Each structure stands twice: as structure tokens, then as C-alpha cells.
Amino acid sequence: MPVDYCGEGPVDAAIARRLIAAVGGEPGTDYLTPRGPRGKNALDQRIAGLLIAAEHGRRVLVLRDLDAEPCAGPVVARLVHRPAPGFCLRLAVRAVEAWLLADHDGIARGLKVPRSSFPCLPDALADPKAALRHLVQQSRDAEIRRQCGATPQVFGALTASLATEVWDPQRAAARSPSLARALRRLRALCR
């Protein structure tokens, strides 16, 4: 049975597909509409409908950034009033980009930057998106550096391609406790 997924944007969708595949699942429907509203508020408004899908037998993974919220518990309680067995909401601490930064080997290779440039504790970063952008600016590849300075959509496409092509969730989970918890929960959902 496939696992449907949704997130704040295309980067979350790419990460969700990789996570599902990493635990032996099959990525299903991407509930992020191509031209629909994106971001945390738009995602939060979709959660009630995604819960209904899970209540009717679908398995659904939702990825959301914790951002500046102090802890996940109150956010989950606010968004998920009644849990469904096939529903999995995972909050990245602070953002899914921290999960990417946790794979020093893959992302360093993809960005052409030294592994020594990476943060040891990506979940502790206040702004993982800015940290990733800073790494991109250090790339030895001029085209990669150009993409960093382009529009947010171009930078997002670069980030999504890193998630798809070089990021290894299993490796990254060793440095990101929030990712390790997400993988454990997703394994249980896929059983």
C-alpha cells in the first residue's frame, strides 16, 4: 500500500519520497498541488482533509517545519485533534533543510563543498535554510553558486534535487534526532 504525502513545498515533497523509500515504502499521491498555496499555513489548512483520508484507509505522511515553535507537542495537539492510524505528522527541527545538512557526505558531494563546512548538530540551528544557502555559496561549482543567488524557486529546485539525488536519510538520521524519530514512526506506518 502506498504512502501519500504532503509538505510545505516541493523540497518537503522530495524529502518525503526519499523517507518513504528509505523505510521500504512506496511513495503514493503528492497532495501538494502544483499551483496551489504553499507554506506552513496552507499545509495546516490541509491537515483535516488528510486526516479524513487516513481514516478511510489511506496512509499519509505530512512533513512540516517546527520553525520558531519551542516544542512539537503543542503544535501536534493543535493540528491533529483526533489521531488516525494511517496518519503520520512529522515536524522537522527547525526545518527540513536541517535534515539535509545532517548528511555531510551526500550533500557535500552534491554541493561540491568540504565536509568540514557542515554543522555538527543541524537540529540545533536557528535557521537551517540560511545555513544551507551559506554552504551553497561556498561551492566550487559556479553554476551551483549562481542558483543560490537566483529566485527562491530556483534555490528550492536545487534543494529538492539534492534531496532526490544525493541525500541519504539513514546517514542523516545519525546527526538529526528529529529525523531519526521521523524514520522510526514512518517504519511503523509502513508495516
BELGI-V850705 format. One line per field, one symbol per residue. ss: DSSP state (H for helix, E for strand, - for the rest). burial: # if it has 24 or more other ideal C-beta (glycine too) atoms within 12 Angstrom, else .. A space follows every 50 residues. Layout:
BEGIN
ss=???
burial=???
END
This chain:
BEGIN
ss=--EEEE---HHHHHHHHHHHHH----EEEE---------HHHHHHHHHHH HHHHH---EEEEEEE------HHHHHHHH-------EEEEEE---HHHHH H--HHHHHHHH---HHH----HHH---HHHHHHHHHH----HHHHHHHH- -HHHHHHHHHHHHHH---HHHHH---HHHHHHHHHHHHHH-
burial=..#####################.#.##.###.....#.#..##.##..# #.##...##########....#..#...##...#.############### ####.###.##.#....##..##.#..##.###.###.#....#..##.. ....##.#######.########.##.###.##.##..##.
END
